[in-house]
Amino acid sequence: MAGISGITNNTFFGGINSQGASTLFGSLGKTSGVNSLSSVLTDYKTIQTGNYGKLLKAYYGQDTNSPRTSSTAAKSLSKNKQSETMKNSLSDTKYAMDKLSDAASALSSTGSDSLFNKKEIKQSDGSTRTDYDLDAIYKGVVKFVDSYNSAVSTASKSDNRSIKNGASSLSSTTEVMSKSLKNFGITTDLDGKLTVDEDTFKNSDMDRFKTLMNGRQSYASNVAQTASRISGTSSNKLSSLSASTYGSQGGYSDTDFSSLFNSYF
């Protein structure tokens, strides 16, 4: 270490002998965390005044009498908790929106796997007829309703303005379509949640319901696209938070050791 060779064997800042100095600096070399603070020793007065001792205590969390250290640690802990809370909220929102997008897309799909493709339905008397598979469509609607309620509820609790706006957009779209949906037993309560009545649904006009839910310009397609956008917003925000929390080598970078050091000098 530069500058240490000038220290004699007999004196070391008021009485530390050469054996003590050797022990001190030898032990520092064994601790990688303290090694990063080696620049402190360019000014040997920090040892004599006791400031170096304070720094070590603060670094290992043993200086219980330092209000600045306690305040810094409390703020750091609070910030980390807030970050974790935000991550959990964003993850929950993304998961809920992905499920809603899938459920809505299943209803709006016009491909070979569309729920609205007519099939040969066997009758109770043994005969068959070509018609909609009401049971399959109803299950798709129930999945959509459940996913919609979960997604809107989760997103409305978010602190992210874009996500909250997206949730409001979903609710507004559904409110506009509420009268049409009611014709098929799908109603909205005071909290904006959807419910579906099976008997009313299965006895409704499926051709009209297909027009409402199936295809690119349908209500279900609109919901799927909005849910996908909200999911993307959540994913981007999660990536941003992770990038600001962890370094390229995977180390946690939120703790500012330079601020901790400067608070003592």
N, C-alpha and C positions, 0 to 999 in steps of 0.2 A: 504494500500500500504506500502511495507516494507521500513522502514527508515523515514517515515513522522512523526512518533510519537515523534521523537527527536526534532522537531521544536517547539520553545516556542511560547506563545501567543503574545509576545511583538515584536519579531524580525522575519523577513523572508527575507533574502538576500537584505538588504539595504532598508527596509522601507515598504515591503508589509505586511500589518497587518493580524491578524488571520482571520478576516472576509473576506478579499480579497482572502487569501489562500483557505479558505473553499469554496468560490464561484468558484475559479479556478478549484480545483480538483473535486468539485461536478459536474461541467458542463462537465468535461472530461468523467465522468462515464456514461453520457447520450448519448455519440456518439460512436457507435461501431467501426467506422473507426479509430477514434483517440485512442480508447482503445488499439488497436493493437500496438500502438506506446508507450505504457506505460513504456517500458523498458528504454526509454530516461530519465525518471525522476530519475533513479538511480544515475545520476550525476546532482545534482541540479544547477551546474554552467551553464548548457545549458540554463536555464531560465534567469539567471543574465546577461549572455553575449548577449542575444537576439536571439540565434540560434534556440531555440524552436519556437519562433515567426515566424522565417523564414520558418521553416518546416511546420507549420500550414498554412501559406500563400501559400506555394508551393503545399501542399496537396489539398487545395481547389481552386487552380488555380488563386490566387489573387496576387501573387508576380510577377508583370509584369516587374520588373527590373532585374529578374534573367535570364541571357542568358543560363545558364545550364539547367534550368527548361524548357525554351522555346525550346531549342534544343532537349531535351529528349522527350517532348510532340510532337514535329514535327516529330521526327524519329518514335515514336510510332504510330502516325496517318498515316504516310506514309507506315509503315509496315502493318498496318491493312488494308489500301486501297489495297495494293499489294496482300494481302491474299484474300480479297474479289474478286479481279479481277481474281486471279488464280482459285478460287472456281467456279466462273461463267463460266470461260472458260472450265474447266473440266466438269462441269454439261452440258454445251452445247454440248461438244464433246461426252459425254456418251449418251445423248439423240439422237444425230444424228446417232451415230454408232449403237444404238439399232434399230432404224428405218431401217437403211440399212441392218442390219442382218436379220430382219424380212422380208423385201422385197426380199432379195436374197434367203432366205430359202424357200419362197413361190414358187420361180421358180425352185429351186433345189430339192424340195420335191418329193419323188416317192410314197408317200402313197395314200390312197384312196381319199384324198382331192387335189391331184396333179392337177395343172392347165393343165397338158398335157394329162390327161385322156380323151379319146375320148367320145363324147356324141352323142345322136341322135339330129341332126340338121334339123329343119324344113325348107324346100325349099319354094321359092315364089309360086311354082305351087301346094303346099300343100303336096308334098311328103316329105319323110325324108331320111337322109343319116347319116351314122356314120362318124364323123370327129372331128377334133380339134375345140374347141370353141375359134375362133380367137379373138373375142371381149374380152373375159376373159383373154386370154394370153396377148393381147396388153395392157390391163389395168395394168396387173402385171408388164409388161416391163416398162411402163410409171412411175409406182410407184418406180421401181428399179432405173431408170435413175434419177428421182428427188431426191431420197434418197442418191444415190451415189454422186451426185454433191454437195449436202448440207454437207454430211459427210466429203468428201475430203477437201472442202473449209474450214470447221470449224476446222478440225484437223491440217491443214497446218499452221494455225495461232497460234497454241499452242506453249508454251515455253518448254514443256516437250519433251525431245529428243525421248523417246520411242514412244510417240504419233505421232510426226512428222515422224519418221521412218516408223510407221505403215501406215500413209497417203501416203508416198512415195512408199511403197510396193503395196498399192491398185492401185496407178497410173501406176506403172511399169507392174503389172499384166494385167491391161486394155490395156496398150500400146502394149504388146505382142499379145493380142487377137484382136487388132484393125482391122486387115484385115478380120478376120473371122466375127467380129461383123458388119462390113460394108456391108457384103452380105445380112444382114437382116435389113438394113436401120438404124443401130445404129452407129453413127460416133462420133469422138472425135475432139473437136476444139483445137485451139492453147493454151487455158488455161487448157486443160485436162478435160473439161466438156463434158458430153455425151448428145447427142440429138437423137431422134428417129423419122423417117419418117413413118407415118401410112400406106400410100399406099404401099411403098416398103416393109414394114414389112409384111403386110397381103398378099402380093403376092409372098412371099418367101417360101422356102421349110421348112415346120414346122418339118419334121422328122430330118432334119439336125440341125435345131435350138434347138430341144429337146436334141440332142446329145451334143450340145455346153453348154446348160444351166442346164440340168436336171441330177441328180445323184450325188454321192459322189465326183467324180473326175472332176466335171464340173467347168466351170468358175464361175457360180453363187455360188456354194458351197465354192469355194476358197475365194470369196469375203465375204461370210457370216462368215466364220471362222476368217478371218482377222479382220473384223469389231467387232466380239465378243471379240477378244483379246484386241483390242484397248479400247473397252468399259470397260473391266475388269481393264485395266491399269488406266483408268480415275477414276473408282470407288475406287480402292486401294489408289490412290493419294488423293482423296477427304477425305477418311477415315483418312489418315495420317495427313492431314491439320486440320481436325476437332479435332483430338486427341490432337494436339499440341496447339490448341487455347482454348479449353474448358476443365475445370477440371471435376472430377468425379461427383461433385455436380451441374454441369451446370454453374459454375462461370467462368468468363473470366479470363484467367491466363496469358495473354500476357503482362500485365502491371507489371513492376518490381519496386515495391515500395522500396525495399532495395537499389536499385541504386539511386532512388530519394533522399532517406535519406542520403546516403553516400556522395552525391555531396555537402552537406552543411558542412561536418565535416572533 
